[in-house]
């Protein structure tokens, strides 16, 4: 599957309208089984590469998901990451910051959850909430930020801080994969109604989603600005069409697979003197009474 169409190499040229929420490349609805079979094959390959990544323990991978409510973040994480070894995989979900978190800088709670070397970390929402919900609702004016820091170029400087932070991650072996699940307003409405109508999904319904839906256009502008200002060479964004869950999940699996293939992790090789001892250890075990 060709995912290059969804890679935003240069944010300065990005327009959110360039990516259709219902885009499925050349696939049609009847191709769903074929696409899901391809994703299954991707997951098998990911399992092997993750094992090498964990054994090598030099790089780590950080998958960041951002999206509107009901865009499919939870489902994508569940389906794409299902074949990974839990020992080398961790998920962090960032909700509204606690009072303790608000007593620190906005990256404090993020850095605590960064994946260790050899691990794959998954962020369900992330530091990007600080240029999305915080921006839309102007929450920064209510936080404990010194008034002198809230200037007319506040958001420009925050984008710069995020870019510098992600460059720091890359230079320390943490590879970010930034995924924006791009869902349409019509599809979001359909999914929220499903949560109301289906008893098995009632628990997913949050009245707050309806309140946030009233800010749809403002959020779309915030997402567009976010991608424009933070899609960089070292940490680009992928804008993944999310109206069709089966397609979005397959695209994410392909992106993750290509990233790990590029890293090309290998099992560590023992020093020659230790390799020579292996036959001795084998002999001890085989002659064990």
Beta strands, then each sheet from edge to edge (+ up, - down):
strand 1: 7-8
strand 2: 60-67
strand 3: 89-93
strand 4: 120-124
strand 5: 174-182
strand 6: 237-241
sheet 1: 1+ 6- 5- 2- 4- 3-
end
